[in-house]
Amino acid sequence: MSVCTHLAALTEIIPAREHVCEECIKTGDRWVHLRTCQSCGVTLCCDSSPNKHATKHYHASQHPVMASAEPGERWLWCYIDEQMAQY
């Protein structure tokens, strides 16, 4: 299986600026895992978290690729093509 065009277009990985969900911090909510948008760099919570901010960000912005912001994890997810890639 080949890598989708959204994942293939990445030339560098944007790291998390902070290891917090920027939206959950505003409301005092908790998160499970973090993801960093590879278009704008915002770090948000995953779909296992109550608010699912990363997926909400994708639907609002159409930014297709998120990277895990968890220490030791090195993978990307394309929402459009529902494809994962290691880096």
Backbone as ProteinMPNN parsed JSONL, in Angstrom:
{"seq_chain_A": "MSVCTHLAALTEIIPAREHVCEECIKTGDRWVHLRTCQSCGVTLCCDSSPNKHATKHYHASQHPVMASAEPGERWLWCYIDEQMAQY", "coords_chain_A": {"N_chain_A": [[0.848, -1.189, 0.0], [0.613, 2.158, -0.88], [1.758, 5.344, 0.367], [-0.502, 7.928, 1.222], [-1.232, 11.023, -0.56], [-1.333, 13.236, 1.151], [0.169, 12.546, 3.414], [2.589, 11.976, 2.141], [3.295, 14.482, 1.252], [4.375, 15.844, 3.381], [7.216, 17.511, 4.603], [8.585, 17.97, 6.876], [8.166, 17.214, 10.361], [5.928, 18.708, 12.543], [6.509, 19.43, 15.823], [4.899, 19.028, 19.072], [4.15, 22.018, 20.757], [3.587, 22.396, 23.424], [2.763, 19.986, 25.91], [-0.107, 19.659, 26.208], [-3.676, 19.714, 25.799], [-4.799, 22.267, 23.932], [-7.424, 23.259, 23.814], [-8.832, 21.874, 25.855], [-7.531, 22.886, 28.101], [-8.559, 25.475, 28.234], [-11.153, 25.046, 29.165], [-10.845, 23.575, 31.417], [-10.925, 20.827, 31.224], [-10.079, 17.279, 30.931], [-7.736, 15.124, 29.211], [-6.84, 12.221, 27.211], [-4.837, 11.278, 25.298], [-2.55, 13.054, 23.138], [-2.504, 14.935, 20.058], [-0.862, 16.468, 17.299], [-1.53, 18.927, 14.958], [-0.465, 18.873, 11.651], [-0.604, 20.905, 9.866], [-1.087, 23.424, 11.084], [0.014, 23.299, 13.628], [-1.292, 23.176, 16.114], [-1.952, 21.577, 19.221], [-3.979, 19.004, 20.302], [-6.603, 17.023, 21.923], [-7.117, 13.422, 21.642], [-9.337, 10.949, 20.05], [-10.04, 9.188, 22.058], [-10.358, 10.743, 24.205], [-12.7, 12.726, 26.116], [-13.606, 15.104, 24.745], [-12.629, 15.049, 22.129], [-11.026, 16.841, 20.567], [-9.033, 16.991, 18.508], [-10.109, 15.674, 16.254], [-12.386, 17.264, 15.911], [-11.125, 19.622, 15.212], [-10.041, 18.897, 12.727], [-12.451, 18.566, 11.217], [-13.426, 21.194, 11.267], [-11.349, 22.709, 10.134], [-10.29, 21.302, 7.992], [-7.666, 20.443, 7.921], [-5.555, 17.921, 7.115], [-3.666, 16.08, 8.358], [-2.516, 14.635, 11.363], [-0.124, 14.282, 13.976], [1.054, 11.983, 16.401], [1.457, 13.27, 19.634], [2.526, 12.134, 21.76], [5.098, 11.17, 24.006], [7.742, 9.23, 22.699], [6.17, 8.077, 20.72], [5.881, 7.808, 17.218], [4.154, 8.468, 14.856], [1.857, 9.208, 12.183], [-1.387, 10.401, 11.174], [-3.746, 10.433, 8.605], [-6.671, 12.04, 8.144], [-8.368, 12.283, 5.914], [-7.747, 10.177, 4.097], [-7.768, 8.13, 5.846], [-5.403, 6.882, 6.805], [-2.445, 5.603, 8.285], [0.943, 6.331, 9.137], [4.283, 5.561, 9.942], [7.03, 7.454, 11.245]], "CA_chain_A": [[0.0, 0.0, 0.0], [1.409, 3.372, -0.954], [1.412, 6.427, 1.291], [-1.402, 8.903, 0.593], [-0.584, 12.264, -0.982], [-1.237, 14.16, 2.281], [1.319, 12.117, 4.208], [3.775, 12.092, 1.301], [3.617, 15.897, 1.058], [5.065, 16.401, 4.549], [8.669, 17.584, 4.485], [9.084, 17.931, 8.251], [7.122, 16.976, 11.347], [5.767, 19.8, 13.516], [6.375, 18.857, 17.166], [4.003, 19.723, 20.008], [4.772, 23.146, 21.464], [3.376, 22.04, 24.82], [2.087, 18.688, 25.997], [-1.454, 19.871, 26.75], [-4.7, 20.017, 24.798], [-5.018, 23.704, 24.018], [-8.846, 23.523, 24.045], [-9.207, 21.364, 27.185], [-6.986, 23.82, 29.094], [-9.483, 26.613, 28.32], [-12.374, 24.681, 29.879], [-10.511, 22.801, 32.607], [-11.207, 19.416, 30.985], [-8.959, 16.353, 30.89], [-7.543, 14.415, 27.956], [-6.175, 10.923, 27.317], [-3.622, 11.373, 24.496], [-2.465, 14.298, 22.383], [-2.172, 14.909, 18.642], [-0.459, 17.786, 16.8], [-1.893, 19.185, 13.564], [0.715, 19.103, 10.832], [-0.812, 22.102, 9.048], [-1.005, 24.666, 11.854], [0.793, 23.103, 14.845], [-2.088, 23.134, 17.335], [-1.976, 20.275, 19.871], [-5.329, 18.769, 20.811], [-6.829, 15.675, 22.451], [-7.476, 12.345, 20.72], [-10.714, 10.456, 20.077], [-10.295, 8.495, 23.326], [-10.643, 11.805, 25.171], [-14.122, 13.097, 26.075], [-13.955, 16.187, 23.819], [-12.181, 14.719, 20.757], [-10.713, 18.116, 19.925], [-8.245, 16.849, 17.275], [-11.037, 15.38, 15.158], [-13.204, 18.468, 15.699], [-10.261, 20.558, 14.486], [-10.015, 18.455, 11.329], [-13.734, 18.874, 10.57], [-13.568, 22.647, 11.138], [-10.259, 23.314, 9.36], [-9.888, 20.435, 6.885], [-6.239, 20.119, 7.984], [-5.704, 16.472, 7.014], [-2.728, 15.173, 9.029], [-2.145, 14.813, 12.766], [0.955, 13.423, 14.478], [0.971, 11.724, 17.835], [2.295, 14.149, 20.442], [2.908, 11.349, 22.928], [6.529, 10.841, 24.039], [8.107, 7.905, 22.217], [5.349, 7.658, 19.574], [6.296, 8.482, 15.987], [3.236, 8.108, 13.779], [0.992, 10.241, 11.594], [-2.705, 9.934, 10.741], [-4.438, 11.262, 7.626], [-8.12, 11.92, 8.298], [-9.034, 12.158, 4.618], [-7.532, 8.853, 3.53], [-7.786, 7.168, 6.962], [-4.155, 6.136, 6.672], [-1.418, 5.847, 9.294], [2.314, 6.107, 8.691], [5.352, 5.751, 10.938], [8.144, 8.324, 10.784]], "C_chain_A": [[0.888, 1.245, 0.0], [0.891, 4.413, 0.031], [0.541, 7.438, 0.561], [-0.66, 10.208, 0.294], [-0.413, 13.255, 0.174], [-0.04, 13.833, 3.167], [2.61, 12.295, 3.421], [4.219, 13.547, 1.128], [4.369, 16.51, 2.241], [6.573, 16.385, 4.343], [9.342, 17.613, 5.85], [7.898, 17.738, 9.182], [7.105, 18.139, 12.331], [5.597, 19.161, 14.89], [5.371, 19.64, 18.009], [4.774, 20.86, 20.674], [4.719, 22.904, 22.961], [2.635, 20.72, 24.835], [0.785, 18.83, 26.777], [-2.411, 20.033, 25.584], [-5.059, 21.487, 24.966], [-6.48, 24.068, 24.278], [-9.289, 23.036, 25.429], [-8.706, 22.291, 28.291], [-7.949, 24.991, 29.302], [-10.701, 26.306, 29.178], [-12.119, 23.86, 31.144], [-10.805, 21.315, 32.473], [-9.919, 18.604, 30.947], [-8.904, 15.673, 29.529], [-6.813, 13.11, 28.223], [-4.824, 10.968, 26.598], [-3.693, 12.64, 23.654], [-2.021, 14.065, 20.948], [-1.818, 16.334, 18.208], [-0.778, 17.893, 15.313], [-0.634, 19.527, 12.777], [0.537, 20.246, 9.832], [-0.566, 23.369, 9.852], [-0.276, 24.533, 13.191], [0.022, 23.077, 16.144], [-2.051, 21.705, 17.899], [-3.3, 20.12, 20.599], [-5.488, 17.319, 21.235], [-7.371, 14.712, 21.398], [-8.94, 11.923, 20.862], [-11.034, 9.607, 21.307], [-10.607, 9.479, 24.447], [-12.102, 12.242, 25.038], [-14.479, 14.125, 24.995], [-13.523, 15.972, 22.373], [-11.804, 15.965, 19.955], [-9.914, 17.983, 18.635], [-9.161, 16.577, 16.083], [-11.951, 16.569, 14.872], [-12.409, 19.51, 14.915], [-10.194, 20.177, 13.006], [-11.313, 18.842, 10.612], [-13.912, 20.378, 10.347], [-12.562, 23.246, 10.157], [-9.925, 22.591, 8.064], [-8.375, 20.232, 6.804], [-6.146, 18.601, 8.096], [-4.842, 15.602, 7.915], [-2.435, 15.607, 10.458], [-0.997, 13.867, 13.079], [0.702, 13.165, 15.955], [1.921, 12.679, 18.54], [2.746, 13.442, 21.718], [4.399, 11.015, 22.876], [6.768, 9.404, 23.583], [7.271, 7.389, 21.054], [5.738, 8.483, 18.357], [5.414, 8.011, 14.842], [2.368, 9.291, 13.402], [-0.327, 9.595, 11.201], [-3.282, 10.936, 9.761], [-5.93, 11.015, 7.78], [-8.82, 11.648, 6.973], [-8.948, 10.731, 4.089], [-7.561, 7.736, 4.587], [-6.58, 6.237, 6.891], [-3.162, 6.575, 7.739], [-0.059, 5.589, 8.676], [3.253, 6.343, 9.879], [6.369, 6.741, 10.367], [9.311, 8.185, 11.708]], "O_chain_A": [[1.813, 1.352, 0.806], [-0.26, 4.365, 0.465], [0.812, 7.772, -0.592], [0.416, 10.457, 0.84], [0.542, 14.031, 0.183], [0.676, 14.729, 3.614], [3.621, 12.721, 3.98], [5.397, 13.809, 0.883], [4.942, 17.591, 2.108], [7.142, 15.364, 3.954], [10.531, 17.316, 5.967], [6.763, 18.062, 8.832], [8.139, 18.509, 12.885], [4.636, 18.422, 15.106], [5.038, 20.781, 17.69], [5.915, 20.68, 21.102], [5.682, 23.172, 23.68], [1.953, 20.376, 23.87], [0.591, 18.227, 27.833], [-2.004, 20.446, 24.498], [-5.56, 21.899, 26.012], [-6.749, 25.092, 24.905], [-10.05, 23.728, 26.105], [-9.38, 22.463, 29.307], [-8.131, 25.447, 30.431], [-11.231, 27.195, 29.845], [-13.055, 23.494, 31.855], [-10.923, 20.612, 33.476], [-8.818, 19.154, 30.932], [-9.888, 15.648, 28.79], [-6.244, 12.904, 29.295], [-3.786, 10.725, 27.212], [-4.762, 13.224, 23.48], [-1.271, 13.135, 20.654], [-2.409, 17.297, 18.696], [-0.354, 17.06, 14.512], [0.161, 20.37, 13.192], [1.438, 20.52, 9.039], [0.088, 24.292, 9.368], [0.025, 25.543, 13.828], [0.637, 22.962, 17.204], [-2.11, 20.737, 17.141], [-3.697, 20.969, 21.397], [-4.63, 16.482, 20.953], [-7.988, 15.115, 20.412], [-9.68, 12.465, 21.683], [-12.206, 9.335, 21.567], [-11.069, 9.082, 25.517], [-12.679, 12.138, 23.955], [-15.546, 14.028, 24.389], [-14.016, 16.66, 21.48], [-12.216, 16.12, 18.805], [-10.099, 18.798, 17.731], [-9.002, 17.184, 15.023], [-12.256, 16.849, 13.713], [-12.958, 20.199, 14.055], [-10.282, 21.043, 12.136], [-11.268, 19.391, 9.511], [-14.491, 20.788, 9.34], [-12.886, 24.185, 9.431], [-9.352, 23.178, 7.146], [-7.853, 19.889, 5.744], [-6.617, 18.038, 9.085], [-5.239, 14.478, 8.22], [-2.148, 16.773, 10.729], [-0.908, 12.777, 12.512], [0.195, 14.03, 16.669], [3.054, 12.877, 18.101], [3.277, 14.067, 22.635], [4.912, 10.624, 21.827], [6.086, 8.479, 24.023], [7.616, 6.37, 20.456], [5.905, 9.699, 18.446], [5.852, 7.26, 13.97], [2.172, 10.23, 14.173], [-0.386, 8.396, 10.929], [-3.312, 12.137, 10.032], [-6.4, 9.897, 7.569], [-9.767, 10.863, 6.922], [-9.954, 10.149, 3.683], [-7.4, 6.558, 4.267], [-6.699, 5.011, 6.912], [-3.052, 7.759, 8.057], [0.084, 4.735, 7.801], [3.021, 7.224, 10.706], [6.538, 6.843, 9.152], [10.342, 8.825, 11.501]]}, "name": "protein", "num_of_chains": 1, "seq": "MSVCTHLAALTEIIPAREHVCEECIKTGDRWVHLRTCQSCGVTLCCDSSPNKHATKHYHASQHPVMASAEPGERWLWCYIDEQMAQY"}
